[in-house]
Amino acid sequence: MRNTYLTLLVIGVIIIGAVYYLKDPTVYPTKLDQLKEKYSAPHKKKAVDHSKFAVLQKKFKSAQEVTKACLTCHNETAKEIIGTPHFRWERPIYLKNRGVTYLGKADALNNFCIGVQGSEVSCAKCHAGYGMNRTATAMDTVANDIDCLVCHDNSNTYVKGANMFGYPGKSVDLNVAAKSVGRPTRDNCGVCHFFGGGGNNVKHGDLEKSMFHPSRDVDVHMADSGPNLQCVDCHKTDHHNIGGKLYSIEAQNVGRIECEDCHSNEPHASEILNEHTVKVACQTCHIPEYAKVNSVNIHWDWSTAGKLRDGKPFMIEDSLGDHIYKSIKGSFTWGRHLKPQYFWFNGTADHYLLGDKVPEGDTVVVLNQIHGSYSDVRSKIYPMRIHTTKQPFDLGTRMIIQPKLAALKKGVGAYWKDFDWNKAAEVGMKHVGLPYSGKFGWINTIMYWPLNHMVSTKDKSLQCTDCHTENNSRLAGLTDFYMPARDHYNIVDTLGKLLIILTLLGVIGHGSIRYYFNKKNKS
Amino acid sequence: MKRVYIYEGFERFWHWTQAILIIFLAFTGFEVHGSYTFFGYENAVVYHRIAGWTLLGLYVFAAFWHITTGEIKQYIPTPKFMRAQIEYYLLGIFKNAPHPVKKNRLSKLNPLQKITYFSLMVVIIPLMMVTGLLYIYYRVPQASVVDPLNVSSLGPIALWHTIGAYLLVIFLIGHLYLITTGHTVLTNLKAMLTGWEDIEDEDDENEQTENVNN
């Protein structure tokens, strides 16, 4: 009986412990509640109504006149913009063992239209400026070449013209656009960023035209029926420097936007889920699928380009309307509703730079090698898409070729006009100041594209056993660590099971003999 | 035959709580291991942790009880009668021979039990507790950015935890069988449930000791 008190005490402690362990640790209102309240409020009305400014009433004859008008009030803004990567199309990056260099659209090679140099007439359609055919240095000229409208037009009427060095299309009413200016919307950003690489969803996979007005299933943040976030709600700007990094051109772990910025690194009610945030990026579970609406390009083969019908370029579409062949660009493979691939990533990357020699024997070049591993404490698992391309290569110098692609007329070596790779390579490489041996060939290139958008609703996010399973684990490719349920020490499992079976057999055998002798002794 | 009060209330309480917890831990643990699906993975992990903590709490009290009452001495292994006990299980038991070691309030365990429970107490259970806690907390130094304390891999932790789990399952099978080897099949079970056990008389014991000495 003296033990009754001890027993009661133990039961009491266990109950108290259980209550403590099982109690809801959530502090209300939750972070998510607060975010929902914040973003469900309508955006504050503009402090000023640009449509009433006298300076915007006059009939604009050119796009630069609009910029000039903007700068009469925003008289220091030009200096900000001229320094931004958005306008410069490059930023300084530090590459390990190679020091500081500049990298951006202006000089990078990628898996898509390869590179802009020599083809500015066409590519400048997505430059936040005018007149990429000029190399202006005078501050006044450069300042007037800023394209304010492409980002700030809220009338949805402003479009840039094709092959016009970044100037607006001829049908644009500049006065309508100028009077409408305001905070950039998804329409402003998407018109370039959804169509990068020369068509919808060629580049990103998670950024394409369905994101102008996505449903909640497509993107829980930007859904019209949800918080309706605009790009700049997360990609916050500091004096026109826009936050966030794209690892096709970034190399350092700086200036990134993280989910944690809003949601904190303990966003779940479940402690066990929160523990995952040390090693697993939010995106990994919450972006279970990309290219949810329209197809994404997954492979681009430039080597088949150049076929002509009746001397003219043509294109072939598949049943979904995706271009599977274009004379000017080659063959494309598309996919939709794709599962991401998963990689350790610590926010740093190395890049293939124009002029780098590909080592003899290499048949595949990774253009942006992302870094990370399980043992690297700064790495987390991120979802990414891998894009592959077969692109022009100089077999002599072993450099990836920057060909000249676009031009207004035939005969200047532009591939899209003349369909002559040798000439395009020669003219293109000369333009960037690099040698061309004349020995033309092909090389396979790979790019990693981290996925950050198309965040699914909670019920669609990955479940434990999507990864914690022996068969078809989402993380089957990441073999440098032990993960419960996915990984087993086969020898332990085999020996363990064997010993269990032997013990059972021993017990049954011993029991049977006992039973036998027991009966015998009785009789 | 006489009825003897062998197992006190607390002893029975901690034994059965431990039994339920260990069986539950094995069941949830092997789901976490990926052997089958029953509770759902996250539930299995959560339940496994709760059960683990509860068992740890129970052991604190059990250790207190064993030390303060001196009962812990009963677990100290001894080679005395070890051979007799082994011979009993291998031969004597079939001939309906008496148990070689007399059970009473001051000596509840036979030498094989002593060595087995002692091993559990100093090796297997501490192994499971330490690896279990490491399993839960190995990421903490990294989350708190104390890199030098970072455990570089869950692998060895999981390896030893799994080895311990298999050994416990094997123990459990053997234990469940051996409790049927009392005076009757249910004698030991009843004793652990009620505390009271039918023990053979003193006379029998003398006879038995002689047997052992033979």
Interface residues (C-beta under 8 A of the other chain):
Chain A: M1 N3 T4 L6 T7 L9 V10 V13 I14 G17 A18 Y21 L22 S270 I272 L273 E275 V278 K279 Y374 S375 V377 Q463 C464 T465 H468 T469 E470 F481 Y482 M483 P484 A485 R486 D487 H488 Y489 V492 D493 L495 G496 K497 L499 I500 T503 L504 V507 H510 G511 I513 R514 F517 N518 N521
Chain B: E8 G9 F10 E11 F13 W14 V32 H33 G34 T37 G40 Y41 E42 V45 V46 I50 W53 T54 G57 L58 F61 W65 Y89 I93 F94 K95 N96 R139 Q142 A143 V145 D147 N150 S152 S153 L154 G155 A158 L159 T162 I163 A165 Y166 V169 I170 I173 G174 Y177 T180 T181
